[in-house]
Amino acid sequence: HYCGVGIYDTGDEKPITAATMRRRIAERLDLCPPLRWKLVTVPFGLDRPVFVRTAVDLEHHVSEASLPE
């Protein structure tokens, strides 16, 4: 699991929103294949767990919160 906080100073420009970040990440997901991997167990324990390619739900993984000053 990973949790991160990004603080972006955009100056006088429009603020970066979670929707903007989700769009930017979606545009670049194919550039980093491990972000689309999911570890699955092989039935009956016949082999070690393997990685499979899966869809990423960016609505679930990228959120936005406002912090007090």
PyMOL Python script that loads the backbone (N, CA, C, O; Angstrom):
from pymol import cmd

cmd.read_pdbstr("""\
ATOM      1  N   HIS A   1       0.836  -1.176   0.000  1.00  0.00           N
ATOM      2  CA  HIS A   1       0.000   0.000   0.000  1.00  0.00           C
ATOM      3  C   HIS A   1       0.882   1.241   0.000  1.00  0.00           C
ATOM      4  O   HIS A   1       2.013   1.216   0.486  1.00  0.00           O
ATOM      5  N   TYR A   2       0.353   2.313  -0.546  1.00  0.00           N
ATOM      6  CA  TYR A   2       1.096   3.569  -0.636  1.00  0.00           C
ATOM      7  C   TYR A   2       0.136   4.714  -0.393  1.00  0.00           C
ATOM      8  O   TYR A   2      -1.004   4.703  -0.858  1.00  0.00           O
ATOM      9  N   CYS A   3       0.609   5.686   0.330  1.00  0.00           N
ATOM     10  CA  CYS A   3      -0.163   6.908   0.531  1.00  0.00           C
ATOM     11  C   CYS A   3       0.782   8.069   0.295  1.00  0.00           C
ATOM     12  O   CYS A   3       1.913   8.066   0.779  1.00  0.00           O
ATOM     13  N   GLY A   4       0.327   9.041  -0.434  1.00  0.00           N
ATOM     14  CA  GLY A   4       1.182  10.178  -0.712  1.00  0.00           C
ATOM     15  C   GLY A   4       0.392  11.471  -0.664  1.00  0.00           C
ATOM     16  O   GLY A   4      -0.825  11.487  -0.846  1.00  0.00           O
ATOM     17  N   VAL A   5       1.110  12.548  -0.415  1.00  0.00           N
ATOM     18  CA  VAL A   5       0.515  13.871  -0.405  1.00  0.00           C
ATOM     19  C   VAL A   5       1.298  14.715  -1.402  1.00  0.00           C
ATOM     20  O   VAL A   5       2.527  14.772  -1.357  1.00  0.00           O
ATOM     21  N   GLY A   6       0.580  15.358  -2.287  1.00  0.00           N
ATOM     22  CA  GLY A   6       1.216  16.262  -3.238  1.00  0.00           C
ATOM     23  C   GLY A   6       0.732  17.675  -2.988  1.00  0.00           C
ATOM     24  O   GLY A   6      -0.472  17.929  -2.943  1.00  0.00           O
ATOM     25  N   ILE A   7       1.664  18.587  -2.827  1.00  0.00           N
ATOM     26  CA  ILE A   7       1.321  19.996  -2.645  1.00  0.00           C
ATOM     27  C   ILE A   7       1.886  20.741  -3.846  1.00  0.00           C
ATOM     28  O   ILE A   7       3.094  20.726  -4.085  1.00  0.00           O
ATOM     29  N   TYR A   8       1.011  21.389  -4.594  1.00  0.00           N
ATOM     30  CA  TYR A   8       1.400  22.055  -5.829  1.00  0.00           C
ATOM     31  C   TYR A   8       1.160  23.553  -5.700  1.00  0.00           C
ATOM     32  O   TYR A   8       0.042  23.988  -5.423  1.00  0.00           O
ATOM     33  N   ASP A   9       2.206  24.335  -5.901  1.00  0.00           N
ATOM     34  CA  ASP A   9       2.082  25.793  -5.898  1.00  0.00           C
ATOM     35  C   ASP A   9       1.965  26.219  -7.351  1.00  0.00           C
ATOM     36  O   ASP A   9       2.944  26.180  -8.097  1.00  0.00           O
ATOM     37  N   THR A  10       0.772  26.624  -7.752  1.00  0.00           N
ATOM     38  CA  THR A  10       0.545  27.008  -9.148  1.00  0.00           C
ATOM     39  C   THR A  10       0.617  28.517  -9.351  1.00  0.00           C
ATOM     40  O   THR A  10       0.348  29.018 -10.443  1.00  0.00           O
ATOM     41  N   GLY A  11       0.979  29.235  -8.296  1.00  0.00           N
ATOM     42  CA  GLY A  11       1.066  30.686  -8.420  1.00  0.00           C
ATOM     43  C   GLY A  11      -0.292  31.291  -8.688  1.00  0.00           C
ATOM     44  O   GLY A  11      -1.265  30.999  -7.993  1.00  0.00           O
ATOM     45  N   ASP A  12      -0.353  32.137  -9.702  1.00  0.00           N
ATOM     46  CA  ASP A  12      -1.612  32.802 -10.055  1.00  0.00           C
ATOM     47  C   ASP A  12      -2.473  31.976 -11.003  1.00  0.00           C
ATOM     48  O   ASP A  12      -3.572  32.389 -11.371  1.00  0.00           O
ATOM     49  N   GLU A  13      -1.962  30.790 -11.402  1.00  0.00           N
ATOM     50  CA  GLU A  13      -2.708  29.979 -12.362  1.00  0.00           C
ATOM     51  C   GLU A  13      -3.803  29.179 -11.674  1.00  0.00           C
ATOM     52  O   GLU A  13      -3.878  29.121 -10.447  1.00  0.00           O
ATOM     53  N   LYS A  14      -4.645  28.568 -12.487  1.00  0.00           N
ATOM     54  CA  LYS A  14      -5.756  27.757 -12.005  1.00  0.00           C
ATOM     55  C   LYS A  14      -5.236  26.606 -11.125  1.00  0.00           C
ATOM     56  O   LYS A  14      -4.241  25.973 -11.477  1.00  0.00           O
ATOM     57  N   PRO A  15      -5.888  26.329  -9.998  1.00  0.00           N
ATOM     58  CA  PRO A  15      -5.438  25.226  -9.121  1.00  0.00           C
ATOM     59  C   PRO A  15      -5.541  23.859  -9.816  1.00  0.00           C
ATOM     60  O   PRO A  15      -6.368  23.653 -10.703  1.00  0.00           O
ATOM     61  N   ILE A  16      -4.688  22.953  -9.388  1.00  0.00           N
ATOM     62  CA  ILE A  16      -4.733  21.581  -9.901  1.00  0.00           C
ATOM     63  C   ILE A  16      -5.721  20.808  -9.032  1.00  0.00           C
ATOM     64  O   ILE A  16      -5.597  20.795  -7.807  1.00  0.00           O
ATOM     65  N   THR A  17      -6.687  20.172  -9.657  1.00  0.00           N
ATOM     66  CA  THR A  17      -7.712  19.425  -8.928  1.00  0.00           C
ATOM     67  C   THR A  17      -7.449  17.921  -9.046  1.00  0.00           C
ATOM     68  O   THR A  17      -6.607  17.487  -9.832  1.00  0.00           O
ATOM     69  N   ALA A  18      -8.178  17.141  -8.259  1.00  0.00           N
ATOM     70  CA  ALA A  18      -8.074  15.684  -8.344  1.00  0.00           C
ATOM     71  C   ALA A  18      -8.480  15.211  -9.740  1.00  0.00           C
ATOM     72  O   ALA A  18      -7.878  14.283 -10.279  1.00  0.00           O
ATOM     73  N   ALA A  19      -9.491  15.840 -10.322  1.00  0.00           N
ATOM     74  CA  ALA A  19      -9.930  15.474 -11.674  1.00  0.00           C
ATOM     75  C   ALA A  19      -8.809  15.700 -12.688  1.00  0.00           C
ATOM     76  O   ALA A  19      -8.607  14.881 -13.584  1.00  0.00           O
ATOM     77  N   THR A  20      -8.086  16.801 -12.548  1.00  0.00           N
ATOM     78  CA  THR A  20      -6.957  17.082 -13.437  1.00  0.00           C
ATOM     79  C   THR A  20      -5.879  16.019 -13.274  1.00  0.00           C
ATOM     80  O   THR A  20      -5.329  15.539 -14.265  1.00  0.00           O
ATOM     81  N   MET A  21      -5.570  15.645 -12.032  1.00  0.00           N
ATOM     82  CA  MET A  21      -4.547  14.636 -11.773  1.00  0.00           C
ATOM     83  C   MET A  21      -4.971  13.271 -12.314  1.00  0.00           C
ATOM     84  O   MET A  21      -4.154  12.551 -12.889  1.00  0.00           O
ATOM     85  N   ARG A  22      -6.245  12.911 -12.134  1.00  0.00           N
ATOM     86  CA  ARG A  22      -6.715  11.633 -12.672  1.00  0.00           C
ATOM     87  C   ARG A  22      -6.557  11.591 -14.188  1.00  0.00           C
ATOM     88  O   ARG A  22      -6.141  10.576 -14.746  1.00  0.00           O
ATOM     89  N   ARG A  23      -6.891  12.698 -14.852  1.00  0.00           N
ATOM     90  CA  ARG A  23      -6.754  12.755 -16.309  1.00  0.00           C
ATOM     91  C   ARG A  23      -5.284  12.620 -16.725  1.00  0.00           C
ATOM     92  O   ARG A  23      -4.967  11.885 -17.660  1.00  0.00           O
ATOM     93  N   ARG A  24      -4.395  13.326 -16.032  1.00  0.00           N
ATOM     94  CA  ARG A  24      -2.968  13.269 -16.372  1.00  0.00           C
ATOM     95  C   ARG A  24      -2.389  11.887 -16.128  1.00  0.00           C
ATOM     96  O   ARG A  24      -1.592  11.400 -16.931  1.00  0.00           O
ATOM     97  N   ILE A  25      -2.775  11.251 -15.035  1.00  0.00           N
ATOM     98  CA  ILE A  25      -2.289   9.898 -14.750  1.00  0.00           C
ATOM     99  C   ILE A  25      -2.817   8.925 -15.799  1.00  0.00           C
ATOM    100  O   ILE A  25      -2.066   8.084 -16.292  1.00  0.00           O
ATOM    101  N   ALA A  26      -4.088   9.027 -16.143  1.00  0.00           N
ATOM    102  CA  ALA A  26      -4.685   8.137 -17.141  1.00  0.00           C
ATOM    103  C   ALA A  26      -3.964   8.247 -18.481  1.00  0.00           C
ATOM    104  O   ALA A  26      -3.781   7.244 -19.170  1.00  0.00           O
ATOM    105  N   GLU A  27      -3.556   9.447 -18.851  1.00  0.00           N
ATOM    106  CA  GLU A  27      -2.837   9.662 -20.113  1.00  0.00           C
ATOM    107  C   GLU A  27      -1.477   8.983 -20.110  1.00  0.00           C
ATOM    108  O   GLU A  27      -0.928   8.696 -21.174  1.00  0.00           O
ATOM    109  N   ARG A  28      -0.920   8.719 -18.919  1.00  0.00           N
ATOM    110  CA  ARG A  28       0.440   8.206 -18.811  1.00  0.00           C
ATOM    111  C   ARG A  28       0.537   6.785 -18.249  1.00  0.00           C
ATOM    112  O   ARG A  28       1.645   6.269 -18.098  1.00  0.00           O
ATOM    113  N   LEU A  29      -0.567   6.152 -17.941  1.00  0.00           N
ATOM    114  CA  LEU A  29      -0.536   4.816 -17.326  1.00  0.00           C
ATOM    115  C   LEU A  29       0.233   3.802 -18.160  1.00  0.00           C
ATOM    116  O   LEU A  29       0.928   2.955 -17.599  1.00  0.00           O
ATOM    117  N   ASP A  30       0.129   3.864 -19.461  1.00  0.00           N
ATOM    118  CA  ASP A  30       0.830   2.895 -20.304  1.00  0.00           C
ATOM    119  C   ASP A  30       2.340   3.079 -20.295  1.00  0.00           C
ATOM    120  O   ASP A  30       3.065   2.197 -20.754  1.00  0.00           O
ATOM    121  N   LEU A  31       2.831   4.205 -19.782  1.00  0.00           N
ATOM    122  CA  LEU A  31       4.271   4.448 -19.707  1.00  0.00           C
ATOM    123  C   LEU A  31       4.909   3.756 -18.499  1.00  0.00           C
ATOM    124  O   LEU A  31       6.133   3.653 -18.414  1.00  0.00           O
ATOM    125  N   CYS A  32       4.078   3.283 -17.570  1.00  0.00           N
ATOM    126  CA  CYS A  32       4.580   2.614 -16.371  1.00  0.00           C
ATOM    127  C   CYS A  32       3.736   1.359 -16.113  1.00  0.00           C
ATOM    128  O   CYS A  32       2.839   1.381 -15.270  1.00  0.00           O
ATOM    129  N   PRO A  33       4.016   0.271 -16.831  1.00  0.00           N
ATOM    130  CA  PRO A  33       3.203  -0.937 -16.729  1.00  0.00           C
ATOM    131  C   PRO A  33       2.982  -1.458 -15.302  1.00  0.00           C
ATOM    132  O   PRO A  33       1.884  -1.940 -15.024  1.00  0.00           O
ATOM    133  N   PRO A  34       3.950  -1.392 -14.383  1.00  0.00           N
ATOM    134  CA  PRO A  34       3.685  -1.921 -13.041  1.00  0.00           C
ATOM    135  C   PRO A  34       2.495  -1.271 -12.334  1.00  0.00           C
ATOM    136  O   PRO A  34       1.924  -1.875 -11.426  1.00  0.00           O
ATOM    137  N   LEU A  35       2.113  -0.070 -12.721  1.00  0.00           N
ATOM    138  CA  LEU A  35       0.954   0.559 -12.107  1.00  0.00           C
ATOM    139  C   LEU A  35      -0.343  -0.150 -12.473  1.00  0.00           C
ATOM    140  O   LEU A  35      -1.370   0.072 -11.832  1.00  0.00           O
ATOM    141  N   ARG A  36      -0.309  -0.990 -13.484  1.00  0.00           N
ATOM    142  CA  ARG A  36      -1.508  -1.705 -13.934  1.00  0.00           C
ATOM    143  C   ARG A  36      -1.470  -3.185 -13.550  1.00  0.00           C
ATOM    144  O   ARG A  36      -2.327  -3.956 -13.982  1.00  0.00           O
ATOM    145  N   TRP A  37      -0.488  -3.587 -12.746  1.00  0.00           N
ATOM    146  CA  TRP A  37      -0.356  -4.990 -12.363  1.00  0.00           C
ATOM    147  C   TRP A  37      -1.100  -5.274 -11.067  1.00  0.00           C
ATOM    148  O   TRP A  37      -1.183  -4.428 -10.176  1.00  0.00           O
ATOM    149  N   LYS A  38      -1.636  -6.482 -10.985  1.00  0.00           N
ATOM    150  CA  LYS A  38      -2.318  -6.959  -9.785  1.00  0.00           C
ATOM    151  C   LYS A  38      -1.785  -8.357  -9.471  1.00  0.00           C
ATOM    152  O   LYS A  38      -1.662  -9.190 -10.369  1.00  0.00           O
ATOM    153  N   LEU A  39      -1.473  -8.612  -8.222  1.00  0.00           N
ATOM    154  CA  LEU A  39      -0.967  -9.912  -7.809  1.00  0.00           C
ATOM    155  C   LEU A  39      -2.142 -10.857  -7.552  1.00  0.00           C
ATOM    156  O   LEU A  39      -3.040 -10.542  -6.772  1.00  0.00           O
ATOM    157  N   VAL A  40      -2.129 -12.007  -8.210  1.00  0.00           N
ATOM    158  CA  VAL A  40      -3.208 -12.990  -8.023  1.00  0.00           C
ATOM    159  C   VAL A  40      -2.618 -14.345  -7.624  1.00  0.00           C
ATOM    160  O   VAL A  40      -1.507 -14.700  -8.020  1.00  0.00           O
ATOM    161  N   THR A  41      -3.374 -15.073  -6.850  1.00  0.00           N
ATOM    162  CA  THR A  41      -2.969 -16.402  -6.405  1.00  0.00           C
ATOM    163  C   THR A  41      -3.350 -17.429  -7.466  1.00  0.00           C
ATOM    164  O   THR A  41      -4.438 -17.372  -8.038  1.00  0.00           O
ATOM    165  N   VAL A  42      -2.453 -18.358  -7.719  1.00  0.00           N
ATOM    166  CA  VAL A  42      -2.713 -19.429  -8.674  1.00  0.00           C
ATOM    167  C   VAL A  42      -3.612 -20.468  -7.988  1.00  0.00           C
ATOM    168  O   VAL A  42      -3.357 -20.850  -6.846  1.00  0.00           O
ATOM    169  N   PRO A  43      -4.664 -20.926  -8.684  1.00  0.00           N
ATOM    170  CA  PRO A  43      -5.580 -21.903  -8.071  1.00  0.00           C
ATOM    171  C   PRO A  43      -4.861 -23.138  -7.526  1.00  0.00           C
ATOM    172  O   PRO A  43      -3.908 -23.643  -8.119  1.00  0.00           O
ATOM    173  N   PHE A  44      -5.338 -23.593  -6.407  1.00  0.00           N
ATOM    174  CA  PHE A  44      -4.835 -24.788  -5.731  1.00  0.00           C
ATOM    175  C   PHE A  44      -3.370 -24.681  -5.308  1.00  0.00           C
ATOM    176  O   PHE A  44      -2.762 -25.690  -4.950  1.00  0.00           O
ATOM    177  N   GLY A  45      -2.790 -23.473  -5.343  1.00  0.00           N
ATOM    178  CA  GLY A  45      -1.398 -23.287  -4.933  1.00  0.00           C
ATOM    179  C   GLY A  45      -0.414 -24.025  -5.817  1.00  0.00           C
ATOM    180  O   GLY A  45       0.655 -24.419  -5.351  1.00  0.00           O
ATOM    181  N   LEU A  46      -0.751 -24.222  -7.087  1.00  0.00           N
ATOM    182  CA  LEU A  46       0.106 -24.981  -7.995  1.00  0.00           C
ATOM    183  C   LEU A  46       1.355 -24.228  -8.420  1.00  0.00           C
ATOM    184  O   LEU A  46       2.280 -24.826  -8.970  1.00  0.00           O
ATOM    185  N   ASP A  47       1.394 -22.934  -8.175  1.00  0.00           N
ATOM    186  CA  ASP A  47       2.557 -22.119  -8.535  1.00  0.00           C
ATOM    187  C   ASP A  47       2.574 -20.908  -7.615  1.00  0.00           C
ATOM    188  O   ASP A  47       1.650 -20.688  -6.832  1.00  0.00           O
ATOM    189  N   ARG A  48       3.618 -20.148  -7.724  1.00  0.00           N
ATOM    190  CA  ARG A  48       3.691 -18.911  -6.957  1.00  0.00           C
ATOM    191  C   ARG A  48       2.671 -17.913  -7.508  1.00  0.00           C
ATOM    192  O   ARG A  48       2.238 -18.034  -8.653  1.00  0.00           O
ATOM    193  N   PRO A  49       2.286 -16.920  -6.685  1.00  0.00           N
ATOM    194  CA  PRO A  49       1.390 -15.871  -7.200  1.00  0.00           C
ATOM    195  C   PRO A  49       2.009 -15.182  -8.416  1.00  0.00           C
ATOM    196  O   PRO A  49       3.231 -15.082  -8.523  1.00  0.00           O
ATOM    197  N   VAL A  50       1.175 -14.716  -9.316  1.00  0.00           N
ATOM    198  CA  VAL A  50       1.645 -14.064 -10.543  1.00  0.00           C
ATOM    199  C   VAL A  50       0.975 -12.696 -10.691  1.00  0.00           C
ATOM    200  O   VAL A  50      -0.086 -12.442 -10.121  1.00  0.00           O
ATOM    201  N   PHE A  51       1.609 -11.839 -11.455  1.00  0.00           N
ATOM    202  CA  PHE A  51       1.042 -10.521 -11.763  1.00  0.00           C
ATOM    203  C   PHE A  51       0.242 -10.615 -13.057  1.00  0.00           C
ATOM    204  O   PHE A  51       0.674 -11.248 -14.020  1.00  0.00           O
ATOM    205  N   VAL A  52      -0.922  -9.982 -13.069  1.00  0.00           N
ATOM    206  CA  VAL A  52      -1.726  -9.879 -14.281  1.00  0.00           C
ATOM    207  C   VAL A  52      -2.055  -8.409 -14.509  1.00  0.00           C
ATOM    208  O   VAL A  52      -2.123  -7.622 -13.565  1.00  0.00           O
ATOM    209  N   ARG A  53      -2.254  -8.057 -15.757  1.00  0.00           N
ATOM    210  CA  ARG A  53      -2.622  -6.683 -16.093  1.00  0.00           C
ATOM    211  C   ARG A  53      -4.092  -6.458 -15.733  1.00  0.00           C
ATOM    212  O   ARG A  53      -4.938  -7.312 -15.997  1.00  0.00           O
ATOM    213  N   THR A  54      -4.384  -5.326 -15.138  1.00  0.00           N
ATOM    214  CA  THR A  54      -5.741  -5.033 -14.713  1.00  0.00           C
ATOM    215  C   THR A  54      -6.065  -3.560 -14.946  1.00  0.00           C
ATOM    216  O   THR A  54      -5.171  -2.744 -15.170  1.00  0.00           O
ATOM    217  N   ALA A  55      -7.329  -3.239 -14.891  1.00  0.00           N
ATOM    218  CA  ALA A  55      -7.760  -1.845 -15.020  1.00  0.00           C
ATOM    219  C   ALA A  55      -7.494  -1.117 -13.699  1.00  0.00           C
ATOM    220  O   ALA A  55      -7.466  -1.737 -12.636  1.00  0.00           O
ATOM    221  N   VAL A  56      -7.305   0.170 -13.774  1.00  0.00           N
ATOM    222  CA  VAL A  56      -7.056   0.984 -12.590  1.00  0.00           C
ATOM    223  C   VAL A  56      -8.237   1.933 -12.397  1.00  0.00           C
ATOM    224  O   VAL A  56      -8.615   2.659 -13.317  1.00  0.00           O
ATOM    225  N   ASP A  57      -8.811   1.921 -11.209  1.00  0.00           N
ATOM    226  CA  ASP A  57      -9.925   2.817 -10.877  1.00  0.00           C
ATOM    227  C   ASP A  57      -9.349   4.089 -10.251  1.00  0.00           C
ATOM    228  O   ASP A  57      -9.169   4.164  -9.035  1.00  0.00           O
ATOM    229  N   LEU A  58      -9.065   5.078 -11.082  1.00  0.00           N
ATOM    230  CA  LEU A  58      -8.446   6.306 -10.582  1.00  0.00           C
ATOM    231  C   LEU A  58      -9.393   7.102  -9.687  1.00  0.00           C
ATOM    232  O   LEU A  58      -8.933   7.876  -8.847  1.00  0.00           O
ATOM    233  N   GLU A  59     -10.694   6.929  -9.848  1.00  0.00           N
ATOM    234  CA  GLU A  59     -11.652   7.592  -8.951  1.00  0.00           C
ATOM    235  C   GLU A  59     -11.437   7.124  -7.515  1.00  0.00           C
ATOM    236  O   GLU A  59     -11.595   7.895  -6.568  1.00  0.00           O
ATOM    237  N   HIS A  60     -11.078   5.858  -7.369  1.00  0.00           N
ATOM    238  CA  HIS A  60     -10.853   5.288  -6.042  1.00  0.00           C
ATOM    239  C   HIS A  60      -9.481   5.669  -5.484  1.00  0.00           C
ATOM    240  O   HIS A  60      -9.334   5.844  -4.274  1.00  0.00           O
ATOM    241  N   HIS A  61      -8.482   5.799  -6.348  1.00  0.00           N
ATOM    242  CA  HIS A  61      -7.108   5.972  -5.910  1.00  0.00           C
ATOM    243  C   HIS A  61      -6.631   7.419  -5.804  1.00  0.00           C
ATOM    244  O   HIS A  61      -5.669   7.694  -5.088  1.00  0.00           O
ATOM    245  N   VAL A  62      -7.274   8.333  -6.492  1.00  0.00           N
ATOM    246  CA  VAL A  62      -6.843   9.736  -6.457  1.00  0.00           C
ATOM    247  C   VAL A  62      -7.980  10.572  -5.878  1.00  0.00           C
ATOM    248  O   VAL A  62      -9.069  10.647  -6.448  1.00  0.00           O
ATOM    249  N   SER A  63      -7.707  11.196  -4.738  1.00  0.00           N
ATOM    250  CA  SER A  63      -8.736  12.020  -4.099  1.00  0.00           C
ATOM    251  C   SER A  63      -8.150  13.381  -3.756  1.00  0.00           C
ATOM    252  O   SER A  63      -6.949  13.616  -3.888  1.00  0.00           O
ATOM    253  N   GLU A  64      -9.010  14.250  -3.324  1.00  0.00           N
ATOM    254  CA  GLU A  64      -8.625  15.635  -3.044  1.00  0.00           C
ATOM    255  C   GLU A  64      -9.132  16.029  -1.667  1.00  0.00           C
ATOM    256  O   GLU A  64     -10.243  15.672  -1.275  1.00  0.00           O
ATOM    257  N   ALA A  65      -8.305  16.768  -0.939  1.00  0.00           N
ATOM    258  CA  ALA A  65      -8.709  17.269   0.376  1.00  0.00           C
ATOM    259  C   ALA A  65      -8.094  18.651   0.557  1.00  0.00           C
ATOM    260  O   ALA A  65      -6.998  18.926   0.068  1.00  0.00           O
ATOM    261  N   SER A  66      -8.805  19.503   1.257  1.00  0.00           N
ATOM    262  CA  SER A  66      -8.288  20.833   1.570  1.00  0.00           C
ATOM    263  C   SER A  66      -7.786  20.830   3.007  1.00  0.00           C
ATOM    264  O   SER A  66      -8.471  20.353   3.911  1.00  0.00           O
ATOM    265  N   LEU A  67      -6.613  21.354   3.207  1.00  0.00           N
ATOM    266  CA  LEU A  67      -6.021  21.427   4.530  1.00  0.00           C
ATOM    267  C   LEU A  67      -6.122  22.848   5.071  1.00  0.00           C
ATOM    268  O   LEU A  67      -6.077  23.807   4.301  1.00  0.00           O
ATOM    269  N   PRO A  68      -6.256  22.990   6.375  1.00  0.00           N
ATOM    270  CA  PRO A  68      -6.278  24.345   6.931  1.00  0.00           C
ATOM    271  C   PRO A  68      -4.916  25.015   6.747  1.00  0.00           C
ATOM    272  O   PRO A  68      -3.884  24.347   6.688  1.00  0.00           O
ATOM    273  N   GLU A  69      -4.933  26.312   6.660  1.00  0.00           N
ATOM    274  CA  GLU A  69      -3.665  27.047   6.449  1.00  0.00           C
ATOM    275  C   GLU A  69      -2.748  26.966   7.642  1.00  0.00           C
ATOM    276  O   GLU A  69      -1.653  27.527   7.618  1.00  0.00           O
TER     277      GLU A  69
END
""", "prot")
cmd.dss("prot")
cmd.show_as("cartoon", "prot")
cmd.util.cbc("prot")
cmd.orient("prot")
